[in-house]
Amino acid sequence: MSALPPAAPDCAACAARDARIAELEDLAGELREAVGAQADQIAALREQVARLARAQSRNSGNTSMPPSSDDVPGRTPPRKQRRAEQRAAGKRTRGKQPGAPGAAMRWEDPDQTIPHFPRGRCRCGRDLREARDLGVASSAQQLDIPEPRARRVMWAVQQPLSASALQEVMGVPAWKSLPSWFLVSAADQAVPPEAERQFAARMGATTVEVPSSHVAMVSHPEDVLTLIQTAAQAVRC
């Protein structure tokens, strides 16, 4: 603020101006004192509110206060009691709540309940198995996820069948005079398994059946190998 020019001699207006400025300066000083006093009062009130909030939040769950003090009007009940009241009112279920951070499991109706009873002996010396059942003391849930298993799928692309294969004349089949072995694929989707069984019966073949698709040599190589070895040993003998 720039300084005011000095009052002119015998200037009534200048004298009135200076008097008004002096009054305003005095008023400003009083206001500054009032604001300072109010700031002190506000700080004291904030400290008082903080003390009341701390006192109100204290209960038997977070201090050594007795549970009887939890019923004081205005006092926040312990967290366990608040959660129980919310569950009783249907506002909250046990476990993780929707939208809550973390990876806790939400409490659901279990598919199986496994009871656990205490074992050993009581302090009185009696076996706890003879004790009276007083109900469930606590419970916990566990989410069992089935072990993942890989599923192998093979796509066998075959060439088109030549038309000459349906026109050529075949001679006497070897199975009419030689011993034969036949592997039936019970899950075959290329040749019906029942047709395979009829082929094997007509051949009088030693038949082995496996729960396989059309390519049993890929899905059940050990069974195929055993059948080949059995046939080779029988012919050698």
Number of C-alpha atoms within 10 A of each C-alpha: 3 4 5 7 7 9 14 10 8 8 9 10 11 15 15 12 12 14 12 12 12 12 12 12 12 12 12 12 12 12 12 12 12 12 12 12 12 12 12 12 12 12 12 12 12 12 12 12 12 12 12 13 13 11 12 16 18 19 22 16 16 10 11 9 12 10 13 9 13 20 11 11 8 9 17 17 20 17 13 10 13 12 16 15 13 14 13 11 10 9 10 15 16 13 13 15 14 8 6 8 8 8 7 10 13 13 14 10 7 10 5 7 10 6 7 8 9 10 9 10 13 12 8 6 8 11 13 14 13 8 12 7 8 6 6 9 5 5 9 7 14 8 8 6 6 6 6 6 6 6 5 6 7 8 5 8 6 6 6 6 8 8 8 8 9 8 8 8 7 7 6 7 9 10 13 11 9 10 14 16 17 20 19 25 24 19 16 18 11 10 14 14 18 13 11 19 20 11 14 19 13 11 20 15 17 14 16 15 15 16 12 17 19 18 14 20 13 12 17 15 12 12 16 17 12 11 17 15 12 12 16 11 9 10 11 6 5
